[in-house]
Amino acid sequence: MACRISELVLDCADPERLAAFWSEVLGYVELEREPDGSIAIGPPDTGFGGPQPVLVLSPSSDPRAGKLPLHIDVNATDREQDAELERLLALGARPADVGQTGTESWHVLADPEGNEFCLLCSRLKPL
């Protein structure tokens, strides 16, 4: 037997803003709002328990100390990497420097709250 990742929880100052950003990036929709202000987003047709994990944006006023020990990698499904990079930047992502050399095949970006993620070069088939 094995486990499967069902949810990724990201503490953030503004769950509404990050839910909107990550919904656009991933093609997700809002699934649920909790009384504590958390917003769960996920695939529109499957939601929780499907083949892709749900992302939970959880409100937190704790200051972030340094680089996150875990980051998200994304791949375009319907366009080349350069076109996807333009789309992500237009949505509010920004380039991030985590010590890369410039010869990598991926782009390091930050979401609107500064959480690093990578846009990888290969295209994946949509689910």
GILIN-V477154 format. One record per residue. RES is the residue in three letters. SS is DSSP state (H for helix, E for strand, - for the rest). D_FIRST is the distance of its C-alpha to the first C-alpha in Angstrom with 1 decimal. Layout:
res=RES ss=SS d_first=D_FIRST
res=RES ss=SS d_first=D_FIRST
This chain:
res=MET ss=- d_first=0.0
res=ALA ss=- d_first=3.8
res=CYS ss=- d_first=7.1
res=ARG ss=- d_first=10.1
res=ILE ss=- d_first=13.7
res=SER ss=- d_first=15.5
res=GLU ss=E d_first=18.8
res=LEU ss=E d_first=20.9
res=VAL ss=E d_first=23.7
res=LEU ss=E d_first=27.0
res=ASP ss=E d_first=29.8
res=CYS ss=E d_first=33.1
res=ALA ss=- d_first=36.8
res=ASP ss=- d_first=37.1
res=PRO ss=H d_first=34.1
res=GLU ss=H d_first=36.3
res=ARG ss=H d_first=37.4
res=LEU ss=H d_first=33.9
res=ALA ss=H d_first=32.4
res=ALA ss=H d_first=35.3
res=PHE ss=H d_first=34.8
res=TRP ss=H d_first=31.1
res=SER ss=H d_first=31.4
res=GLU ss=H d_first=34.0
res=VAL ss=H d_first=32.1
res=LEU ss=H d_first=28.9
res=GLY ss=- d_first=30.4
res=TYR ss=E d_first=28.8
res=VAL ss=E d_first=30.4
res=GLU ss=E d_first=30.7
res=LEU ss=E d_first=28.2
res=GLU ss=E d_first=29.2
res=ARG ss=E d_first=31.5
res=GLU ss=- d_first=31.1
res=PRO ss=- d_first=34.1
res=ASP ss=- d_first=33.5
res=GLY ss=- d_first=34.2
res=SER ss=- d_first=30.7
res=ILE ss=E d_first=30.2
res=ALA ss=E d_first=27.0
res=ILE ss=E d_first=27.2
res=GLY ss=E d_first=25.0
res=PRO ss=E d_first=25.2
res=PRO ss=- d_first=28.0
res=ASP ss=- d_first=26.5
res=THR ss=- d_first=22.9
res=GLY ss=- d_first=23.0
res=PHE ss=- d_first=20.1
res=GLY ss=- d_first=16.7
res=GLY ss=- d_first=17.9
res=PRO ss=- d_first=16.9
res=GLN ss=- d_first=18.9
res=PRO ss=- d_first=18.7
res=VAL ss=E d_first=21.5
res=LEU ss=E d_first=24.0
res=VAL ss=E d_first=25.5
res=LEU ss=E d_first=29.0
res=SER ss=E d_first=29.8
res=PRO ss=E d_first=33.4
res=SER ss=- d_first=34.3
res=SER ss=- d_first=37.6
res=ASP ss=- d_first=36.3
res=PRO ss=- d_first=37.7
res=ARG ss=- d_first=35.4
res=ALA ss=- d_first=35.9
res=GLY ss=- d_first=35.6
res=LYS ss=- d_first=33.0
res=LEU ss=- d_first=29.6
res=PRO ss=- d_first=26.9
res=LEU ss=- d_first=24.6
res=HIS ss=- d_first=26.0
res=ILE ss=E d_first=25.2
res=ASP ss=E d_first=25.8
res=VAL ss=E d_first=27.1
res=ASN ss=- d_first=28.3
res=ALA ss=- d_first=31.0
res=THR ss=- d_first=30.3
res=ASP ss=- d_first=33.8
res=ARG ss=- d_first=36.1
res=GLU ss=- d_first=36.7
res=GLN ss=H d_first=35.8
res=ASP ss=H d_first=39.4
res=ALA ss=H d_first=39.8
res=GLU ss=H d_first=36.5
res=LEU ss=H d_first=37.8
res=GLU ss=H d_first=41.0
res=ARG ss=H d_first=39.2
res=LEU ss=H d_first=37.1
res=LEU ss=H d_first=40.2
res=ALA ss=H d_first=42.1
res=LEU ss=H d_first=39.4
res=GLY ss=- d_first=40.0
res=ALA ss=- d_first=37.8
res=ARG ss=E d_first=39.8
res=PRO ss=E d_first=39.5
res=ALA ss=- d_first=38.1
res=ASP ss=- d_first=38.9
res=VAL ss=- d_first=36.3
res=GLY ss=- d_first=38.0
res=GLN ss=- d_first=37.4
res=THR ss=- d_first=40.0
res=GLY ss=- d_first=40.7
res=THR ss=- d_first=39.5
res=GLU ss=- d_first=35.9
res=SER ss=- d_first=34.7
res=TRP ss=- d_first=33.3
res=HIS ss=E d_first=35.1
res=VAL ss=E d_first=34.3
res=LEU ss=E d_first=35.2
res=ALA ss=E d_first=35.3
res=ASP ss=- d_first=34.8
res=PRO ss=- d_first=37.8
res=GLU ss=- d_first=36.7
res=GLY ss=- d_first=36.3
res=ASN ss=- d_first=32.5
res=GLU ss=E d_first=32.0
res=PHE ss=E d_first=30.0
res=CYS ss=E d_first=30.3
res=LEU ss=E d_first=31.3
res=LEU ss=- d_first=30.0
res=CYS ss=- d_first=32.1
res=SER ss=- d_first=30.1
res=ARG ss=- d_first=30.0
res=LEU ss=- d_first=26.9
res=LYS ss=- d_first=27.0
res=PRO ss=- d_first=26.9
res=LEU ss=- d_first=24.1
